[in-house]
Every structure is written in structure tokens, then in C-alpha cells.
Amino acid sequence: MIPPLCFITEASDSPSMLAQCRAAARGGAGWIQLRHKTLPDTEFAALARQIMVEIAPCGAKLLVNDRIDVAIEVGTPGLHIGQGDGDPAEIRSRIGSEMLLGLSVEEAEHIQAVPDGVDYLGVGPIYATGSKPDHAAPIGVEGFAEIASLTSLPCLAIGGVTERDAAAIKCAGGAGLAVISAISRAPDMEAATRTLLNAWRKA
């Protein structure tokens, strides 16, 4: 079951990634994805363990971004990989059958190479975003709709999406939203999470 909202951490000391995750989980985000490009593996793994404990009472699951070895070591419920992180089929064989595996898709051509064993797709970026300066060209809602129509896998829209996009993404065949700054940069992160979920439910 894919939750309608996945929160992805923003590398930040204020608010800390732990505070971000805690607020998002309390607000109802079903998945929390821990993403940090430069944190050493040992620190990343320790943080992942701490976050798993913190968000468990809220029913939220932790997914790790990119760090395959950490996901295996910590035993996180899920792993999300990008197009340049290796062969998804080989990664699936490494992590076993129980762990969720998500894959980023940036264009329709990527769909043809998605192997069995991938559970969901993160599709985007929908819009240009400052949270990930090295992102691919934005595909817009129309590009998202095209990709979603080519696969039976659930598709989460990512890249500058806010509550205002919920109806359009749901109409385009989306399974939910994956957000960073819409929560991490909100004055009240827990309330922002609830706003996103309510927008999706009403869409």
C-alpha cells in the first residue's frame, strides 16, 4: 500500500532532519525518506536508527535514499534509488524481497528499463526546485501523466509540488506526493503535512 504522502528530508541543522521527520510523521506522512548526500555512512546509519524509533509510534515507515549498504545494515523498511545508483534488479537481489524498492524516473524512456522487483516510482521533477539543484528538466503535470500511463506501478510526484498540485496529480494517475520544502521549510511542519494530506484526500 503506497501512502499518499512521502516526506523527504532536507539536509539542514535548523530544523534538524530528526525534527523534520518527527513533525512529518506526527502530521500523518506515511513514508519518511532520509536523504543526505554527504553525511558519512556511520552517522547516516545512526540517524536512520533514531528516526525509525521516533516515527514508529505514528505508523510511518523509513526509506533510505541511495545508501544501499546502510539500508541493509539498519534493516530499513524501504530503499529509494535514482537512475545512476545501479541496476535495480541487482539491488533487489541484494536487499531481499521484503524491503520496499523505489526508483526515480525522469522521462518516459526510463519506463522501458524498469525491471520486476521495483515497488513504486518517484516521477519528476514536476517543477524546478531549489531543494535539488542538480535535478533533471522539469516534466510538468503533463509529463507526469504520460509516464504514469505507461506503467502499472504506483507513481509519486516529486519536484516542487505543494497542496495546490494534489488534484492535478491525482487526476493524472498519481498515487501520491513526495515533498521536501513544502514541509521542511514550513513555519509549522506538522500542520503543513496535514494540509498536504487533506488536499490529497479532497482532490
Residue, then its C-alpha position, 0 to 999 in steps of 0.5 A: m500500500i503506497p501512502p499518499l504522502c512521502f516526506i523527504t528530508e532536507a539536509s539542514d541543522s535548523p530544523s534538524m532532519l530528526a525534527q523534520c521527520r518527527a513533525a512529518a510523521r506526527g502530521g500523518a506522512g506515511w513514508i519518511q525518506l532520509r536523504h543526505k548526500t554527504l553525511p558519512d555512512t556511520e552517522f547516516a546509519a545512526l540517524a536512520r536508527q533514531i528516526m525509525v524509533e521516533i516515527a514508529p509510534c505514528g505508523a510511518k515507515l523509513l526509506v533510505n535514499d541511495r545508501i544501499d549498504v546502510a539500508i541493509e545494515v539498519g534493516t530499513p523498511g524501504l530503499h529509494i534509488g535514482q537512475g545512476d545508483g545501479d541496476p535495480a534488479e541487482i539491488r533487489s537481489r541484494i536487499g531481499s524481497e521484503m524491503l520496499l524498492g523505489l526508483s526515480v524516473e525522469e522521462a518516459e524512456h526510463i519506463q522501458a528499463v524498469p525491471d520486476g522487483v521495483d515497488y513504486l516510482g518517484v516521477g519528476p521533477i514536476y517543477a524546478t526546485g531549489s531543494k535539488p539543484d542538480h535535478a533533471a528538466p522539469i516534466g510538468v503535470e503533463g509529463f507526469a501523466e504520460i509516464a504514469s500511463l505507461t506503467s502499472l506501478p504506483c507513481l509519486a510526484i516529486g519536484g516542487v509540488t505543494e497542496r495546490d498540485a494534489a488534484a492535478i496529480k491525482c487526476a493524472g494517475g498519481a498515487g501520491l506526493a513526495v515533498i521536501s520544502a513544502i514541509s521542511r521549510a514550513p513555519d509549522m511542519e506538522a500542520a503543513t503535512r496535514t494540509l498536504l494530506n487533506a488536499w490529497r484526500k479532497a482532490 
